[in-house]
Amino acid sequence: MNVRSAIVLLAVTAAVGAEELPRKVKGPRESYPNVNVIYDSVTMPNGNRLRSIITKPRDAKGKLPVIFLAGWLSCDSVEAPADTKDTTGLILRGLAQMPGFCLFKIDKPGCGDSEGDCSQTDFDTELAGYRAAFRALKNYDFINSDRVYIFGSSNGGGFAPLVPETEAEQAQVRAYITIGGWVKTWFEHMLEIERRRFALMKKSPGEVTDRIKGATTLYYEWLINGRNVPDILKDKHDLAELWPEGKDQTHLYGRPLKFYQDLQKLNLAATWSRVKVSALILHGQYDWIMGREDSELIAQYVNANVPGTARFMEVPEMGHGGQHYLSMTDAFAEKQAPFDPKIVRIMRDWLEQQQRKPAG
């Protein structure tokens, strides 16, 4: 190969490496009447590219504050096309159309257009993707990366303060909003959600307690002792009926078992105890997945640093992810009432209030 051919080959290779992330999702992209939508990508440390979706008000000038999404646990895309009926998608669309703010979202590995496999991605790898995305905020000339508002939804409502890794990155965050977050250990969470689940399954109080005794053994062996669930259930056949996923003993809620072992290693109480910026901590009246006490504790830990900095709010008739339910029974059965935009109003009003505060 001569020099000219080598140069051409290198140029072609570089062009291929810089290609736009291919579209895998069948369906329309996000669009809004007065909002620009940018489809871009973020490269993870392992080389996988994650789809990023950034919105900005069309006629806005200069650098704008940004709402950064720390997403949920499940393998659902963050993309929210105009015809979405998904509650979280409707919330995100409400935030995307907020005057004076950008919104930055990424799809986790294997979701939407992102490369990778969500069902095999552990939490540590997922967190690395969020951190890469956070650092990418500085690449956009219309984003003020020193005015970041992190919105943590569900699982993201727990780990949100872990996204900015360094002190310099933590200083870029102006405030946090969480919906249905958590702060205890994942072991505690599993026992609490299982108690609520068994009760909502109409088990008697005595049956609930008997089941919790078995669940305590199962989750202790898995999350504390680090054993594989199939091995545990092979030794203790009577616990098999308690496993939420039935015959699938290598995943829980669509994620690999190591994902939750990673979560168990976290100390979110210590993490939130270091937060000294404003925080709006929201919990739904009919959230049976994450307990109210977790959200109350988050607010308590932040307020211990700067009294009055965090506000806890129990939102009436709201479920885990912002859904509108008329009872806890309806929430468990996923019987939704029509979407109630009050959750968007609560978040937008609070963000506007925070933005009026002087920096520092």
N, C-alpha and C positions, 0 to 999 in steps of 0.2 A: 504494500500500500504506500503510495507517495504522500508527500506532506499535504498537498492540496486535498486529497481524498480523506486524509485523517482529520483535517480541519472541518471539512463538510460533515463527516460522521459525528464529530464532537458537537457541532452546532445542532444537528438533528437530534442527537441524544439529549442535549440540554433542553431543546424545545419540547420533546416528549415529556421530560421530567417536570417541566413547568406547565404542562397542560392543565386545563381546568378539570376539577374533579367531575367525573362523568355522572350524569343524571341517572339514578336507578329507580327513583319513585315515579310511578305512572300516575299522572294527574297534574293539575295546574300548580304553578308556583304561587307563593304568597303575593298578594297585590292589595293595594289600598289607594283610595282616591288621591290623597295628598301626601303620600309617604313614598320615599324611594326605598327599594328593597335590593340589597346586595347579597348575592350568593357567592360565597368565597370558601376557603378551606384553611384548616390549621393542621400542621404536621405534628404528630405525637413523637415522643422520644424513640418509640419503636418503629417509626417510619410510616405508620398508618396515617391517612389523611381523614380528618373529620370535617363534615359539612358545617360551615358557619353561615348563619343567616342574620344579617344586620339591617336594621331599619333606621331611617332618619327622616325628619320632617322635610318635605320637598323644598320649601322656600327658606329654610333656616340658614343663617349665616354664622360663620365662625365655628369654634369648637363647642360641642354640646356634652352635657353629662350623659352617662350611659347606665342603663339597667342591664346587669349581667346575670344571666340565668344559671343557677346551680340546680340541675334537674333531678328528677325523681328516680326511683329505683328500676321501674319496669323498662322494657325494651321498646318504648313507644317514641316516635319521632317528635321533635319540637316544632316541626313545620306546621303552620296553621293557615291553610288556604281559606279563601273567602267563604266556601261552603261548609266549613267544619262545623260539626255539632258537638265536638268534644269540649268539655267544660274548661280544661286547662288551655286548650287552643283559643277559646273565646276570651279567657283572661289575658293571654299573651297578645291577642289582637287588640284588646283594649289598651294595653300598655304600649304597643307599637304605634298607636295613633295618638299618643299623649304629646301635646305640643311641648317643644323645648327639650325633649329627651330622645336619645337613641336607645335601641334595644339590641343586645348581642346574645345570640343563642348558638349552641353547638349541639349536634347530634352525637351521642356517644357511639363508640365503635359498633359497626354493624347495623345501626339504626339509620333510617332515611337513606341518604346517599353515602354515608360514612363507610370507610373501609374497616374490615375486621369482623368479629363475630360477638355480638352482645352476649349470647348465651354462654360464651366461654371466657368472658372478660371479667377479671377480678376487680375489686374496688381500687386497689393501689394503682392499677393500670388506668382505670377510668379517671381517677383523680389527677393523674399526670396529664391527661387530655384537657381537663378543665384548667389546669395551671398553664399549659401551653396557650390555651385560648385567652386567658387573662393577660398574659404577656403580649399577645398579639394586638391588644387594644391600642397600643402605641403606634401601630402601623397605619392608622386611619387618621387623616388630617382633619376630619370633622368630629372626632371623638376627643373629649377632654378626659384623658386617662387618669387625671388626678381627682376626678369627681365620679367615682364608681359607686353605684348602688347595687349591692348583690341581693338578688331575689332567690331564696332557697325554697324549693317546693318539695314537700315530703322528705325523702332521704336527704335531698339538698338542703332542707331546712335544718338538718343536723350538722352536716359537714361544711356548710358555707364558709365559715371563717378559716378553713384549711386551704381554700383556693389561693388566696394571696400568701405565698410561702415565706417571703423575706419581710424584714421590717419595712423596707422601702415600699414593697408592694402593699403591705397592710396599711401604710400611710395613704395610699391612693383611694382607700375605701371611705366613703362618706357615711354610709349607713347600711343596715341590713333589713330585709323583710323576709319573714318566714311564714309558711303555711304548713301546718301539720308536721313540724319538725320534731327532733328527738335529741336527748342529751344524756340519758342513762346509758348503761352498757347494753349491747344488743341482746345479751342473755336475758337481762331484765325485761327488755322490750318483748322478746318472744314469749315469756311467761305471761306478761300482761295481755298481749293481743290474743293469746290462746284462751285465757280465762274469759275474755269478752266474746271470743268466737264460740266457745262451748256454750256460754249462756244464751247467745243469740240463736244457737242451734236448738234451743228449748230443752237443754239438758237440765235435770233437776239440780239443785244446789249441791247435793251429795255427789252426783255424777260429775259435776264440774270439778269438785275438789279431787275426786279419784283420778280424773283425767289429768289434772294439773300435777299430781304426784308423778304420774308416768312421764308427762312432758318435761318435768324438771330433770328427771334422769336422762331422758333423750337429749335435751339441749345442753345439759352439763357435759355429757360425754363428748358431744360434737363441738361445742363452742369453747369450753374450758379445757377439756382434755385433748382436743384436736383430733378425735377419731373420725373416720369416715362413717357417714350415716348407714350405708349398706352393711358395714361390719357391726355396727351397734344393733341394727335390727335383726341381723343374723343371730346374734347372741341373745337378744331379748325380743322374741317373736311377738309378745303381747303388746309391744309398743308400736308395731307397724301401723295399726289403725289410727294412731295419733298423728302420723306424718302427714302434713297438709297436701302433699303432692301425690299421694297414693303410691303407684308403682314406680314413678320416677323418683329414684332415691339419690340422684346426682345433681338435681336442681331444686331451687325453691323460688317461687314467683318468677321463674324464667331465668334466674341467674345461677351461676355455678356455686357450689358449697363454699369454695374458698372466698368468694365475695363477702360472705357473712363472717367468716373467720377473720378477714381483714377488718371488718367493721367492729368486731369484738375487741380487737387490739387498740382501738381508738380510745382516747380519754377526752370526750367532747366537753365534759364539765370543766376540765382545765383549759381547753381551747376557748370556750365561751367566756371563761373567767378573765381572759386577757383582752376581751373586746371592750373598747372604751368609746365607741361611736354610737350614734342613735340606732335603735332597733325597734321595729314594729313586729311583734310576735303574735301571730294569728292562729287560733285553733277553732275548729268547727264544733258546734254544739252536738252534731251527730257524726263526729269522727270516731269510729270504733277501731280504727287501725292504729293511730297514735294517741296516747293518753294526754289528757289536759295537763297533768302534772309536769310532763316534759317541757311543754311550752312555758308554763309558769316558772319552772326552774331556770330556763334560759334567761327570761326577763330578770329573775332574781340575781343571777350571776352577773349580768351586765350592770344592773343597778348597784351592785356592791362596789363596782369600780367608780361609777359616776352616778349618784342618786338621780333618778328621774330620766335617765338616758333611754331606758327601754320601756316600752308600753306593751302590756299583754292585753289582748282582746279576745273574748269568746264571741264568735260570730253566730248569731241565731240561725238555725235551720241550715247550717253549712256542713258539708261532709268533709272527707279527708283532703280532697284536692280542689275544694271550692264549689263542689256540686251542691245543688239545692235539693234538700230532702225535707219531708214533713214529719219524719220520726226516725228513731234509731233502727227500727225494724225495716223501714224502707231503705235506709242506707245500707244495711247488711244485704238486702235483696237487690240492691242497685236499681231501685225503683225511683228514678229521678223526677222531680217536679221541674217545670220550665226554668231555664237558666235565670238566675237573679243577678243583675249587674251590680248590685250593691258592693260586692267584693272588689270589683274594679274601681268603683268610686272611693272606697276606703283607701285602697292603695294609692290611687292617683292623688287624692287630697293630701295624704301624708307625705308623699314624695314632693309635691309642690311646696308644702310647708318646710320640709328639710332643705330644699333648694334655696329658699329665701334666707336661710340662716347663713351668717358669715362663715367662711372657711376657717378651720383651725379650732 
